[in-house]
Amino acid sequence: MKHKLLMENWRKFLKEGITDIVWHMTPEHKFLEVLKEDRFMLSGAFSKPSEERLSKGKLYYFSTARTPNSSYFPGRRMNGVIIKLDGRKLAETLKGTPTDYNAISYKGSDGKRVDKSSKKSSRLGRDSEIYGTPDESFEAEDRILSDKPYIDNATDYMLEVHLAVPVYTGKTINYKTDTYKVVAEKTINPAVYHRLKQITAMLKEQGIPTFLHVTPDTWKSVAISKSKALTDWNEVEQAIDEAGITIGDKPEDSDYEGSPMGQGEVDTFVEMASQILSGNKELDRSKIKGDIGYLKEKDRYYRADSHWRSLGRGGEQAIRSVANDMENPLHNLSAEPKGRQSLDSLASLMRQTKKKTITDFITYLQSVLLKNNSQENQ
């Protein structure tokens, strides 16, 4: 009976849209960019097959949770920014779908459909209760879907913002019970400190309620502990002084310089794809110029040439090989602000060819390349 009730609740959850209140977490350096540009950057839904499956044919998605206490959030780890968002306002212009990210669904031995929520999907054997009975603690994600890479006017959706200022940390004293004691940090990364200070000032100017958490005791449960959090940066400075922490000089704005992981591979793939779609019968090496991050020019050419030759031989194995080779670079670049232009260039080609997944796009590239080659042989 309990199992049946769980499944009914779970199916009800999966039919709902964006809930009235949703929560989003991001690193502080990315949130600073959100405030500067006043827009949220969405992740690429074509970055890997599991994301494609959940994103219902849309090219981009934005992950939010229904509570700030799910496994998406850091618990007592003192890092990042948690944003409380107006789900009703988001739903006015955007579509969303409830997602139990790690759930599984399959046909049982009796031919009936079996659904398991994420918390139990990795614990229960199929058609078996041997590992315990299901509970209701599944992962409740509201995934916002779009073919556009950004949500503009980001601050309009912010109801409140919580910042982790790592003055104190939780030192584990018993791993089995996850008990800990609060101890002062020896130092705070000056880049983190100055970004958080700037973020606080910008939020204050916008009139957005801001809560500064200097201890894991409040950070681990921001929704119910905000009355115990600090609300003014002067209070943070006082807490830092009391903890005996010193802050180094403000770093230059170059601490996040460099090409992000995956950019070289994605840019190279986009160039190769563009040449195929332009009707090239052979890869034009002169168009692949320069190093991108750790990927040297010669390695970029060899990579493109390998993909080109593989697709030119035809067959599903070639498609799978190229798709697998692109999975990690796309995943690494998916939510990286500095790599957004590269990701958008690929998305633009996918829109032009009306393809929604990277595998379908690669399949189309193969068909065009084979057609180009057959015309040459006629």
N, C-alpha and C positions, 0 to 999 in steps of 0.2 A: 504493500500500500504506500509506504514511504517512497519507494523507488518510483512508483507511478506518479505520485504527486510531484516529485522532483522533475520528471520528464515533462509533465504538463507545464510546470513553471518555466522550464528551460525553453520549450517550444514557444510559449507566450513571449518570453524575452526576445527570441529570435524574430518575432513578427513586429516588434516595436521599432520606432524610428529613433531620432536623436532625443535623448531625455532632456528635461528642463534645465538641469545642471550637469555639466560635464567638466572633467579635470584633465589637464595636460601638463606633462613635465618635459623640461628641456635643460641642457647645460646653460650656465650663466652667460657664456660668450655668445651662444646662439640667440638667447633671449635679448641680449643687448642689440643685436642686429634686427630683431623683430621690432623693438622700440624705435630704432633709428629709421627704419624703412616703413614702419607701421603696417606690416603685413606678415602673416604666417607663411612659411615655406612648407609646401606639402611634400611628402616622400613619393618617389617613383613606384607606382604599383607594378611596373614591369621589371622590377629589379630581381625578382626570383619567382619561381612557379607558385610557391605558397601564397605570395602576395597577389599574384594574378588571380588565383582561385578565389580569394576573398574580396576582390575589388570590383567584381561584376562588370567587367569590360571598361572601367574607367582607368585613365592613365596615372592618376595621382590619388593619394589618400592622406588623411590627417588622423592620427590616433588620439582618441580621448578615452577616459575611463569614467565610470559612473560614481566611483568613490576614489579618494586619494590613498586608499589603504590596500589596493590590490598589488600583485607582484610586479606591476609595471613601475611602481614607485620605490624609492630607495630605502624605506623603513627608517632605521636610525642612522644610516650613512649620511654624513653631513655634506651634501653636495647638490647643486642644481637649483632649479626654480620650478615651483608648482603653481599653476594658474587655474583659477576657478572661472569657468566660462559660462556665458548665458546660452544654454542650449536652444531655448526657444527662438532667440534672435538668429542663431546660426541656421536653424531649420527654415527660416523665412526665405533664404536664398540658396541653401545648400541641401543636398541629399545625404542621408546617412543610413548605415545599416548596422544593427547589433551584431557583434561577432564574439563568439566564444573561441578564441584563437587556437587553443590546443585541443579542442574537442574532436571526437571521431564519430563517424557514422558509417554503418556497414550492415550487410545482411547477415543475420544469425544463421545457425545450422538448420533452423526451422523455416528459413526463407523470409522471416519477418525483419523489418528494419529495426536496428538497434542504435540508439543515440546515447552517447556518454559525454558528460560535461568534462571540462579540462582537468579539474582536480582529480577526477577518478579515471580518466581515459588511460593514464599510464599505469594505473594500479590494478584495475580489474581485469581478470582474464575474460576472454569472450564467453558469453553465456554462463558466466560463473560469478558467484558472490564470495569466492574464497578469500579475496583480499579485503573484505569489508563492504559495508553497504554504502550506496551513493549518498552524498550530502549536497547541500545547496550552494557550496562555496566555489562555483565556477567563475571563470574569468569574464567579466562583463566589460567589453570594449565597445564603444560607439565609434565606428569607423566612418569618417566623413569622406565622401567620394567626389571626385571632380575630374574634368578633363583640363582644368586650368592649374598651373603650378603654384598659385598663391591664393591666399585669402586676404583681401585688402581690408584696410581700416581695422586692423587687429585690436587696437585698444578699445574700440566700440563694444567688443564682446567680453572684455575683461571685467569681472565682478570684484575680484580681489587677487592679489599676488603674494606668494609666500617665498621668501629667500632663505636659503641655508647659509648662515655665516659661521664658518667652522672655528668658533672660539673654544668650544668644548667638544669632546668626542666620547663615544661609549666604548670603554675597554672591556672586552668580554672576560668574565671570570668563571663562567660555567657554560660550555658549549652545548651540553645536553638540554639545559633549561633556557638557554639564550639569555641568561642574566648578565648584567654588566654594571660597571660603575662609571660615573661621569668624571672625566679628568680633563684638565686644560691642555690644549694643543701647545706645542713649543713655539710654533710659528704659523703664520698664514701666508700662503702664496701671494705675493704683492700684486700679481696680475689679477687674481681672483678678488682680492680686497678692493682694488680700485674699480673693477668692473661693477661689483656689488654696490659700491658707494655711488657710482654714476647711475646705475639702474634705479636706486632708491630716489635720487634727486629727480630723475625723469618721470617716475611714477607719481611722485608728489606733485609735480607740475601739472600732470594730467588729471590729478584728483582721484586716482585709483587707490583704494585701500591696500596698504602694504604691511606685511607682517614679517618681522626679522627674527629668525629662529637661531639662537646662538648655542643651543643645547639639543641633543637628541631627544630629550624628554618631551619637548614640544614638537620637534620636527617630525617625529615618527607618526604623529596623529594631528596633522595641521587643522583638520576640519573641526576638531573639538578642543584643541589647545591654543587657538589663536588668541584667546583672552590673556594667556600667559606669555605670549610672544612680545617682542619689542616693536615699537612703531616709529621710532625716530632714530636717525643715524647717530645722533649724539649719545643715545643710550648704548649703542653698539661700541662706540669709542670708550665709553666708561667700562663696559664689560671687558674689553680688550685690555685696558689698563689694569683692572682688578685681577685678570688672569696672568698678568706679567708677560704678555706677548708683545714682541716688537715687529713692526712692519717695515719691509725694505722700501727703497725708492720706487716710484711709479715706473714700470717698464715702458719701453718704446712700444709703439703700436704694431710691432713686427713679430710679436711672439706667436702669431698664428700664420706666418708667411709660409709659402711653399705650396706646391700642387698637392691636392688631397689624394689619398689612396684611390686608385681606380680611374683617375682622370685620363692618364695616358692611354690606357686600354680602351676607354669609351671614345675618346677623340679619334683614335686610330680606327676603331670600328665604324664610326660615323663617316670618316673619309672614305673607307673602303666601300661602304654601303652607297654613298653618294655617287661614286664612280660607277658602280654596277647599275644604279638607277638612271645614270646619264647615258648608258649604252656602251660603256667601255668594255672591250673584249679582253683587255689585259690591264693589270694594275699599273697605274702611273706612279712610279716611285718618286718622281720629282715633287709630287703633291704632299708627300709625307716628310715634312721638314722639321728638324729640331728635336731636342730632348724635351720630354714632359715629366717633370719630377724624376723618379728613379728609372723611368723607361727611356732608354737611349734611342736615338734616331734609328740606328741599324736594327735594334730589337723591335721597334715599332713597325718597320718595314717587314721584317721576317714574320711578325705576328699577323699582319694584314695579308701577306703573301700566303701564309699557311691556311688562313681562313678562306681566301679566294680559291686556292687550289682544291681545298676540301669540298667546298660548295660546287665547284666546277665538275667534280666527279659524280655528283648527284647522289641520291639515296638518303634515307632517313637517318642513317648513322652519322652522316656529315652534319646534318641539321642539329642532332643531339650534341655532337662534339663541339660545335661553335657555340650553341646555347649554354652548355656547361662551362665553357671557357669564359663566357661573359658574365656568369652568375655572380661571382665574388666581386669583380670590379663594379658592377651595377649596384650590388648591395652596399658596398663601401661608399659609393658616391650618392646613394639615394637621398640621404638627409643632410648632406654636407653643403652648406651655403656656397662655398667657393667653387664647388663643382656643378652648380645649378645650370650654368650656361651649357656645359657639355651634355647634361641630362636632357635639357630642353631641346638641344639640337637633334638628339636621337628621337625624342617625342614628336618633334616636328615632322621628321621623315615617316614616323609611324602613322601620324595623322594623314599625311599626304597619300599614303598607300592604304589607308583605312584598316590598319592592323592594330589590334588592342593588346596583343601579348608579344613578347620578344621572340618566342618560338614561331609564331605565325609570321612575324616580320622576316625572320631568317629563312623560313620556308619560301616566302615570296621572293626574297633576294636570290635564292637558289634557282627558282623558276625563271626569273629575268635573266640571270647569268647564263643558264642553259639555252635560253632562247637566243640571247646575243651570240653565243658560240655556234649555234646551229645555223643562224643566218650567215655567219662568216664562212661556213663550210659549203653553203649552197652555190 
